Amino acid sequence: MDSVSQYFREEKKESVYFVCLGFVACFIALLFLLVKKQPFYNAISYVFFVFGLVQIVAGITVYLRCDLDTVRVSHFIEKEIKS
């Protein structure tokens, strides 16, 4: 069971990095949109902003599910061992 909890701990850490990267992407998007007021940078800023939001949502979703997934997978393993 220790390997299962370790896996989900690491996945939780990775999701925090993913959320941080999403915030960086959104910051770059706002920087391009507000500071570099050229058509090329405006177009890139929309893409960065969308990708940043997707990363933030995915990272938060994984972070919130990790604890429940740890319990669920541990339960499946215990059930399989007993069978």
BELTAQUI-V510175 format. One record per pair of residues at least 12 apart in sequence whose ideal C-beta (glycine too) atoms are under 10 Angstrom apart, sorted by the first residue. I is the first residue (numbers start at 1). J is the second residue. D is the distance in Angstrom with one decimal. If there is no record, write none. Layout:
i->[I	I]
j->[J	J]
d->[D	D]
This chain:
i->[1	1	1	1	1	1	3	4	4	4	4	4	4	4	4	5	5	5	5	5	6	7	7	7	7	8	8	8	8	8	8	8	8	8	8	8	9	9	10	11	11	11	11	11	11	12	12	12	12	12	12	12	12	12	13	13	14	14	14	14	15	15	15	15	15	15	15	15	15	15	16	16	16	16	17	17	18	18	18	18	18	18	18	18	18	18	19	19	19	19	19	19	19	19	19	20	20	20	21	21	21	21	21	22	22	22	22	22	22	22	22	22	22	23	23	23	23	24	24	24	25	25	25	25	25	25	25	25	25	25	26	26	26	26	26	26	26	26	26	27	27	27	28	28	28	28	28	28	29	29	29	29	29	29	29	29	29	29	29	29	30	30	30	30	31	31	32	32	32	32	32	32	33	33	33	33]
j->[70	73	74	77	78	81	77	69	70	71	72	73	74	76	77	66	70	71	73	74	70	66	69	70	73	62	65	66	67	68	69	70	71	72	73	74	66	70	66	62	63	65	66	69	70	59	62	63	64	65	66	67	69	70	63	66	59	62	63	66	55	58	59	60	61	62	63	64	65	66	59	60	62	63	55	59	54	55	56	57	58	59	60	61	62	63	52	55	56	57	58	59	60	62	63	55	56	59	51	52	55	56	59	51	52	53	54	55	56	57	58	59	60	52	55	56	59	48	52	55	47	48	49	50	51	52	53	54	55	56	45	48	49	50	51	52	53	55	56	48	49	52	44	45	48	49	51	52	41	42	44	45	46	47	48	49	50	51	52	53	45	48	49	52	45	48	44	45	46	47	48	49	45	46	48	49]
d->[9.1	9.1	5.3	6.7	7.8	9.9	9.6	9.0	6.4	9.6	9.8	5.3	5.4	9.4	6.6	9.9	5.6	9.7	9.2	7.4	9.8	9.5	9.3	8.4	8.4	9.7	9.2	4.8	7.6	9.5	5.8	4.3	9.4	10.0	7.6	9.3	7.8	8.3	9.5	6.5	8.7	9.1	5.6	8.1	9.3	10.0	7.5	5.8	9.5	9.4	4.3	8.1	9.7	9.1	9.4	9.5	8.4	7.7	9.3	9.7	9.9	7.9	4.5	7.5	8.1	4.0	4.2	8.8	9.0	7.2	7.0	9.7	9.4	6.6	9.8	7.8	10.0	5.5	8.1	10.0	6.5	3.6	8.9	10.0	7.3	8.6	9.9	7.0	5.5	9.1	8.6	3.6	6.2	9.1	7.2	9.1	9.2	8.1	9.5	8.0	5.7	8.9	8.0	7.8	4.6	6.9	7.4	3.2	3.7	8.0	8.0	6.2	9.0	6.9	8.5	6.7	9.5	9.3	7.5	9.1	9.2	5.0	7.4	9.0	5.5	3.3	8.5	9.1	6.4	8.6	9.7	7.2	5.8	9.5	8.9	3.7	6.9	8.8	7.4	8.9	9.8	8.0	8.7	7.7	5.2	8.8	10.0	7.9	9.7	9.9	7.9	4.3	7.2	7.9	3.7	3.7	8.4	8.5	6.2	9.3	7.3	8.8	7.6	9.5	7.9	9.1	5.8	3.8	9.1	9.7	6.9	9.1	4.1	8.0	9.0	7.8]
